[in-house]
Amino acid sequence: MIRDATLDDLAAIMALEHAAFPTDAWSEPMMREELRSPHGRYYVVEQAGRLVGYAGLRAPKGGRDGDIQTIALESAARGRGQGRALLRHLLAEAAARCVAEVFLEVRDDNPVAQALYRSEGFVEVGRRPRYYQPDDVDAIVMSLDVAAWRGAAEDTAAAQSPAAGEGPADTARGAWCT
Ligand SMILES: CC(C)(COP(=O)(O)OP(=O)(O)OC[C@H]1O[C@@H](n2cnc3c(N)ncnc32)[C@H](O)[C@@H]1OP(=O)(O)O)[C@@H](O)C(=O)NCCC(=O)NCCS
């Protein structure tokens, strides 16, 4: 189940953060600020009452751009579609906030995440040499046209005729984009 993150999830998110990003994990105060910020939205994946993943978007109200801040699953939960589901929740939220373009940075040595992003329509728009320290790894900067992503998602949904109220499209309802 994917649901909104709360401050009560902070400890569990930090445990996942340290496991997924051992050399450059965010600090707990940084993550706390992310969870509290009105300029973003965080989701968690819960299984049998336990958190196994989380992801966050930063997209200040009225802004044109947004950023995928982070996304991670515990290793045992990977490869089962939950990373894509989390990413789609973030992108639906970006669409609801009228964001035109979403950016992210991904390590050059992370082909799994790159494949996920490319398959949702992200394209490489730049590189930041040696961005990740202390590992000395380049960052690939990617961006996504949110309207195009949403159009493709709606086409797919229409073709599959899913039950109403399921999936990320529902997340967008009632948000402030008019
Ligand atoms: C990146 C991450 C969030 C992806 O989540 P996931 O649940 O494992 O991925 P999914 O099962 O949703 O798969 C989505 C796509 O990712 C790619 N992918 C997933 N596992 C893969 C693997 N073992 N090898 C290659 N590509 C893979 C594929 O493109 C896949 O699409 P497909 O199933 O249609 O082929 C997850 O692997 C993770 O937490 N990794 C560690 C933290 C991290 O690197 N975060 C990203 C920081 S930028």
The ligand as an SDF file (V2000), in Angstrom:
LIG
                    3D

 48 50  0  0  0  0  0  0  0  0999 V2000
   15.5900    2.4390   -8.1990 C   0  0  0  0  0  0  0  0  0  0  0  0
   14.4700    1.7320   -7.4470 C   0  0  0  0  0  0  0  0  0  0  0  0
   13.6320    2.7480   -6.6570 C   0  0  0  0  0  0  0  0  0  0  0  0
   13.5370    1.0560   -8.5010 C   0  0  0  0  0  0  0  0  0  0  0  0
   12.4690    0.4470   -7.8240 O   0  0  0  0  0  0  0  0  0  0  0  0
   12.0830   -1.0800   -8.1310 P   0  0  0  0  0  0  0  0  0  0  0  0
   10.8440   -1.3930   -7.3860 O   0  0  0  0  0  0  0  0  0  0  0  0
   13.2760   -1.9120   -7.9110 O   0  0  0  0  0  0  0  0  0  0  0  0
   11.7890   -1.0150   -9.6940 O   0  0  0  0  0  0  0  0  0  0  0  0
   10.5160   -1.6160  -10.4400 P   0  0  0  0  0  0  0  0  0  0  0  0
   10.3140   -3.0270  -10.0530 O   0  0  0  0  0  0  0  0  0  0  0  0
    9.3660   -0.6780  -10.2750 O   0  0  0  0  0  0  0  0  0  0  0  0
   11.0250   -1.5980  -11.9570 O   0  0  0  0  0  0  0  0  0  0  0  0
   10.9540   -0.4020  -12.7070 C   0  0  0  0  0  0  0  0  0  0  0  0
   11.9890   -0.4310  -13.8140 C   0  0  0  0  0  0  0  0  0  0  0  0
   13.2760   -0.3130  -13.2540 O   0  0  0  0  0  0  0  0  0  0  0  0
   14.1880   -1.0880  -14.0360 C   0  0  0  0  0  0  0  0  0  0  0  0
   14.7000   -2.1940  -13.2300 N   0  0  0  0  0  0  0  0  0  0  0  0
   14.1950   -2.6820  -12.0750 C   0  0  0  0  0  0  0  0  0  0  0  0
   14.9850   -3.6600  -11.6060 N   0  0  0  0  0  0  0  0  0  0  0  0
   15.9890   -3.7980  -12.5070 C   0  0  0  0  0  0  0  0  0  0  0  0
   17.1440   -4.6270  -12.5880 C   0  0  0  0  0  0  0  0  0  0  0  0
   17.4060   -5.5450  -11.6230 N   0  0  0  0  0  0  0  0  0  0  0  0
   17.9790   -4.4650  -13.6190 N   0  0  0  0  0  0  0  0  0  0  0  0
   17.7330   -3.5440  -14.5840 C   0  0  0  0  0  0  0  0  0  0  0  0
   16.6580   -2.7180  -14.5660 N   0  0  0  0  0  0  0  0  0  0  0  0
   15.8030   -2.8640  -13.5470 C   0  0  0  0  0  0  0  0  0  0  0  0
   13.3930   -1.6210  -15.2150 C   0  0  0  0  0  0  0  0  0  0  0  0
   13.4070   -0.6350  -16.2340 O   0  0  0  0  0  0  0  0  0  0  0  0
   12.0060   -1.7080  -14.6040 C   0  0  0  0  0  0  0  0  0  0  0  0
   11.0040   -1.7040  -15.5740 O   0  0  0  0  0  0  0  0  0  0  0  0
   10.4260   -3.1080  -16.1370 P   0  0  0  0  0  0  0  0  0  0  0  0
   10.0200   -3.9060  -14.9330 O   0  0  0  0  0  0  0  0  0  0  0  0
    9.2810   -2.6970  -16.9870 O   0  0  0  0  0  0  0  0  0  0  0  0
   11.5440   -3.7390  -16.8690 O   0  0  0  0  0  0  0  0  0  0  0  0
   15.0030    0.6380   -6.4900 C   0  0  0  0  0  0  0  0  0  0  0  0
   15.7040   -0.3050   -7.2190 O   0  0  0  0  0  0  0  0  0  0  0  0
   15.8610    1.1710   -5.3540 C   0  0  0  0  0  0  0  0  0  0  0  0
   15.3540    1.4860   -4.2760 O   0  0  0  0  0  0  0  0  0  0  0  0
   17.1870    1.2490   -5.5740 N   0  0  0  0  0  0  0  0  0  0  0  0
   18.1080    1.7570   -4.5300 C   0  0  0  0  0  0  0  0  0  0  0  0
   17.9310    3.2420   -4.2730 C   0  0  0  0  0  0  0  0  0  0  0  0
   18.1170    4.0290   -5.5470 C   0  0  0  0  0  0  0  0  0  0  0  0
   19.0120    3.7570   -6.3370 O   0  0  0  0  0  0  0  0  0  0  0  0
   17.2510    5.0290   -5.7360 N   0  0  0  0  0  0  0  0  0  0  0  0
   17.2950    5.9010   -6.9070 C   0  0  0  0  0  0  0  0  0  0  0  0
   18.1580    7.0720   -6.6310 C   0  0  0  0  0  0  0  0  0  0  0  0
   18.2320    8.1400   -8.0500 S   0  0  0  0  0  0  0  0  0  0  0  0
  1  2  1  0
  2  3  1  0
  2  4  1  0
  2 36  1  0
  4  5  1  0
  5  6  1  0
  6  7  2  0
  6  8  1  0
  6  9  1  0
  9 10  1  0
 10 11  2  0
 10 12  1  0
 10 13  1  0
 13 14  1  0
 14 15  1  0
 15 16  1  0
 15 30  1  0
 16 17  1  0
 17 18  1  0
 17 28  1  0
 18 19  1  0
 18 27  1  0
 19 20  2  0
 20 21  1  0
 21 22  1  0
 21 27  2  0
 22 23  1  0
 22 24  2  0
 24 25  1  0
 25 26  2  0
 26 27  1  0
 28 29  1  0
 28 30  1  0
 30 31  1  0
 31 32  1  0
 32 33  2  0
 32 34  1  0
 32 35  1  0
 36 37  1  0
 36 38  1  0
 38 39  2  0
 38 40  1  0
 40 41  1  0
 41 42  1  0
 42 43  1  0
 43 44  2  0
 43 45  1  0
 45 46  1  0
 46 47  1  0
 47 48  1  0
M  END
$$$$
